[in-house]
Amino acid sequence: MTRVDVAVVGSGPNGLAAAVTMARAGLSVHVHEQAATVGGGLRGATLFDSEVWHDLCAAVHPMAAASAFFREFDLAARGVVLLRPSIAYAHPLDGGAAAVAYHDLAATCDRLGPDGRRWQRLMGPLVRHSAGVTDFLLSGQRSLPDDLAAPLLLGPRILEHLLRANGMRTEPARALLTGVAAHAMGRLPSVAAGAIALLLGHLAHATGWPLPQGGSVRIAEALADDLRSHGGTVHTGHQVTDLAELDARVIMLDTTPRSLLALAGDRLPQRYRRALKRFHYGPAAAKVDFLVSEPIPWANPEVGGAGTVHLGGTRAETLTTENSAVRGVGGAEPFVLVVDPAVTDPGRAVGGRRPVWAYAHVPNGDARDPVPLITRRIEKYAPGFADTVIASRGVPATEYESYNPNYPGGDIGAGAVTLTQSVFRPVPAWNPYRTPLPGVYLCSASTPPGPSVHGMCGYLAARAALRAEFNVTTIPRLGPDDGAGPAQRR
Ligand SMILES: Cc1cc2nc3c(=O)[nH]c(=O)nc-3n(C[C@H](O)[C@H](O)[C@H](O)COP(=O)(O)OP(=O)(O)OC[C@H]3O[C@@H](n4cnc5c(N)ncnc54)[C@H](O)[C@@H]3O)c2cc1C
C-alpha cells in the first residue's frame, strides 16, 4: 500500500467527518474499517428474512440536524431528507397519561398546563439562541463561544436542573424533562445530564429530532460519497491491530482510549498510558430490533405520533433506575427508548411489516437477554404489543463490543459522560485530540464533545491535525457546491 497523508481508523460519523475534512484540504486520505460496511453507529440492515430496514444503532438525529459540522456539510443538499415528527418525544405515564414535547414550543406549553409557563421560560430563550447554544455545547469548550449568551443562558439553567428539576412542579413536566436528561446515560441529576437535557430539550423545539428518510445509513453514505469524490478511499473488513500497519503521515483514530492502548502498546509514554487507563466507561445499552405487524398500540394514542418514546415512569422512578445502572445494578424495569420509524417515515413499513427500535439502559457488561425485559416495558404502556411481534433480535450489552469495539461493555457513549469526562475527554489536555505519538490523533466520541451523531469530534480533531501537521489554517469548505464561497480562516 502506498504512503498516504492521512489514515483514518474507523468509519463512524466522527471518522468520516475527519476523513471528509482532511480530503477537502487536498490531502490523500484512506479509511480503514473493521466491519463489512461503513458507518459505525449509522449502520443498518435487513433482518429476519424481510425487506424491512432496521437501524442497528443510531436512529434519531437531533445533533446531526443542528451541529456546525453537518450545517456546513449540508445533508439536505446531498439528498438526505431529515423527516421531523411533529411530536419530537413523548413520555407515557401510568393510567394512559402522557407528557408530550411537540416541535411547536407553544403547543408543548399549552399541553403542560400549570408548568407550561415554566417550560416556555426554560426553553424559549435557548430556542432563540439555538445555534449559539448548540455550538457552545458541541465544541471542545476551549475557546470563547461566538454567542456569549449561550453560557449565560445555560449556567443558571443547569444549576436549577441540578437542584430542583428546573422548577417543574407537575409530574408530567418533571418526567418529560428527566427523560431527556436520561440520554446522558449516567448519574441523575448531574451537571452533564442537565446540559444534555437542555441541549436535546431545546432542539426538540428548534431544528427538531428528525429521522433520515430510509434510515441512518443515508448519513454515512453521504459522507462516504463526499470522501470518495475528493479522492479518499475506504477499505472495509479489516481490523487494524497495530499502528505499525499504517503507512501514513498522520493517523486519525475513531476508536476508544482502550483501543489506542492496544494499537500503540508501550510506544505511548507511561504517564499518558496511565491517564488513558483512568478513563472510565459508563452504563450500557441492550437493544432489541422487533419486526411487528402494526403500529405500537400505545394506551395513549397521542404517544403514537411521537418520533421517540421514553419509558421511564415518573421522575423519581427514572432517577432510581438510571442511578442503579451507574452503580452496576440492573433492575427489572430499566429506562427504555423506543422508536417506530414508520410513524415518521411511512416508507419504512414494507408489506404490512415494520421495524421497532428499542434499547434499555443497563449496567456495563450486563449479560441479560433484553427481549423479555424490553417487551414487558413496552407492554406496560402499550398493552397488546407482544401480540404484534413477528420476530425479534436482542443484543445484550456484553455483545455490543464484538459488534463495535467502540462500545466497551456495551457503553455506547465510548466513555462515561460525567462533568470531568465531558471536558477532559479522554485525558486532561488543552488539545484532547493529539496524543504524545507524533502525528497520531484520537477523533472518536471518546473526545469532546462526546457521543451522538454530530461529527464534531472528527471535525475538531481534523482541524487540530491540519493546523499542527500540515500547516493548514484555512478551514476547508464542506458544502456540496465546491468553490462557491470563501473558506474560513481561524
Ligand atoms: C444502540 C445505539 C443507539 C444509538 N442511538 C443514537 C441516536 O438515536 N442518535 C444519536 O445521535 N446517536 C445514537 N447513538 C450513538 C452514536 O451512534 C455514537 O455516539 C456515534 O456513532 C459515535 O460515532 P464515532 O464515529 O465516534 O464511533 P462509531 O460510530 O462507533 O464508529 C467507530 C467505527 O470504528 C470502527 N473501528 C473501531 N476500531 C477499529 C479498528 N481497530 N480497526 C478498524 N475499524 C475500527 C468500528 O467498527 C466503527 O465502525 C446510538 C448508539 C447505539 C449503539
Ligand as a Chemical Component Dictionary entry (heavy atoms), coordinates in Angstrom:
data_LIG
# 
_chem_comp.id                   LIG 
_chem_comp.type                 NON-POLYMER 
_chem_comp.pdbx_formal_charge   0 
_chem_comp.three_letter_code    LIG 
# 
loop_
_chem_comp_atom.comp_id 
_chem_comp_atom.atom_id 
_chem_comp_atom.alt_atom_id 
_chem_comp_atom.type_symbol 
_chem_comp_atom.charge 
_chem_comp_atom.model_Cartn_x 
_chem_comp_atom.model_Cartn_y 
_chem_comp_atom.model_Cartn_z 
_chem_comp_atom.pdbx_ordinal 
LIG C1  C1  C 0 -27.993 1.225  20.144 1  
LIG C2  C2  C 0 -27.477 2.602  19.885 2  
LIG C3  C3  C 0 -28.380 3.636  19.701 3  
LIG C4  C4  C 0 -27.932 4.930  19.459 4  
LIG N1  N1  N 0 -28.843 5.902  19.180 5  
LIG C5  C5  C 0 -28.413 7.125  18.799 6  
LIG C6  C6  C 0 -29.335 8.052  18.250 7  
LIG O1  O1  O 0 -30.515 7.748  18.061 8  
LIG N2  N2  N 0 -28.873 9.280  17.896 9  
LIG C7  C7  C 0 -27.534 9.617  18.031 10 
LIG O2  O2  O 0 -27.160 10.759 17.703 11 
LIG N3  N3  N 0 -26.629 8.717  18.492 12 
LIG C8  C8  C 0 -27.036 7.487  18.859 13 
LIG N4  N4  N 0 -26.139 6.541  19.266 14 
LIG C9  C9  C 0 -24.730 6.940  19.488 15 
LIG C10 C10 C 0 -23.958 7.122  18.198 16 
LIG O3  O3  O 0 -24.185 6.037  17.342 17 
LIG C11 C11 C 0 -22.472 7.255  18.528 18 
LIG O4  O4  O 0 -22.275 8.252  19.505 19 
LIG C12 C12 C 0 -21.691 7.617  17.286 20 
LIG O5  O5  O 0 -21.875 6.657  16.275 21 
LIG C13 C13 C 0 -20.211 7.756  17.619 22 
LIG O6  O6  O 0 -19.509 7.954  16.439 23 
LIG P1  P1  P 0 -17.973 7.553  16.305 24 
LIG O7  O7  O 0 -17.573 7.859  14.915 25 
LIG O8  O8  O 0 -17.207 8.181  17.414 26 
LIG O9  O9  O 0 -17.910 5.980  16.588 27 
LIG P2  P2  P 0 -18.690 4.761  15.928 28 
LIG O10 O10 O 0 -19.889 5.218  15.230 29 
LIG O11 O11 O 0 -18.839 3.756  16.997 30 
LIG O12 O12 O 0 -17.687 4.228  14.830 31 
LIG C14 C14 C 0 -16.434 3.661  15.133 32 
LIG C15 C15 C 0 -16.041 2.798  13.966 33 
LIG O13 O13 O 0 -14.682 2.417  14.102 34 
LIG C16 C16 C 0 -14.552 1.041  13.738 35 
LIG N5  N5  N 0 -13.347 0.561  14.405 36 
LIG C17 C17 C 0 -13.058 0.652  15.731 37 
LIG N6  N6  N 0 -11.852 0.144  15.976 38 
LIG C18 C18 C 0 -11.338 -0.268 14.774 39 
LIG C19 C19 C 0 -10.114 -0.878 14.378 40 
LIG N7  N7  N 0 -9.161  -1.166 15.256 41 
LIG N8  N8  N 0 -9.921  -1.152 13.068 42 
LIG C20 C20 C 0 -10.881 -0.845 12.150 43 
LIG N9  N9  N 0 -12.073 -0.280 12.479 44 
LIG C21 C21 C 0 -12.295 0.011  13.775 45 
LIG C22 C22 C 0 -15.844 0.423  14.240 46 
LIG O14 O14 O 0 -16.143 -0.785 13.584 47 
LIG C23 C23 C 0 -16.860 1.512  13.886 48 
LIG O15 O15 O 0 -17.351 1.354  12.581 49 
LIG C24 C24 C 0 -26.535 5.215  19.455 50 
LIG C25 C25 C 0 -25.624 4.179  19.618 51 
LIG C26 C26 C 0 -26.084 2.871  19.797 52 
LIG C27 C27 C 0 -25.106 1.751  19.888 53 
# 
loop_
_chem_comp_bond.comp_id 
_chem_comp_bond.atom_id_1 
_chem_comp_bond.atom_id_2 
_chem_comp_bond.value_order 
_chem_comp_bond.pdbx_ordinal 
LIG C1  C2  SING 1  
LIG C2  C3  SING 2  
LIG C2  C26 DOUB 3  
LIG C3  C4  DOUB 4  
LIG C4  N1  SING 5  
LIG C4  C24 SING 6  
LIG N1  C5  DOUB 7  
LIG C5  C6  SING 8  
LIG C5  C8  SING 9  
LIG C6  O1  DOUB 10 
LIG C6  N2  SING 11 
LIG N2  C7  SING 12 
LIG C7  O2  DOUB 13 
LIG C7  N3  SING 14 
LIG N3  C8  DOUB 15 
LIG C8  N4  SING 16 
LIG N4  C9  SING 17 
LIG N4  C24 SING 18 
LIG C9  C10 SING 19 
LIG C10 O3  SING 20 
LIG C10 C11 SING 21 
LIG C11 O4  SING 22 
LIG C11 C12 SING 23 
LIG C12 O5  SING 24 
LIG C12 C13 SING 25 
LIG C13 O6  SING 26 
LIG O6  P1  SING 27 
LIG P1  O7  DOUB 28 
LIG P1  O8  SING 29 
LIG P1  O9  SING 30 
LIG O9  P2  SING 31 
LIG P2  O10 DOUB 32 
LIG P2  O11 SING 33 
LIG P2  O12 SING 34 
LIG O12 C14 SING 35 
LIG C14 C15 SING 36 
LIG C15 O13 SING 37 
LIG C15 C23 SING 38 
LIG O13 C16 SING 39 
LIG C16 N5  SING 40 
LIG C16 C22 SING 41 
LIG N5  C17 SING 42 
LIG N5  C21 SING 43 
LIG C17 N6  DOUB 44 
LIG N6  C18 SING 45 
LIG C18 C19 SING 46 
LIG C18 C21 DOUB 47 
LIG C19 N7  SING 48 
LIG C19 N8  DOUB 49 
LIG N8  C20 SING 50 
LIG C20 N9  DOUB 51 
LIG N9  C21 SING 52 
LIG C22 O14 SING 53 
LIG C22 C23 SING 54 
LIG C23 O15 SING 55 
LIG C24 C25 DOUB 56 
LIG C25 C26 SING 57 
LIG C26 C27 SING 58 
# 
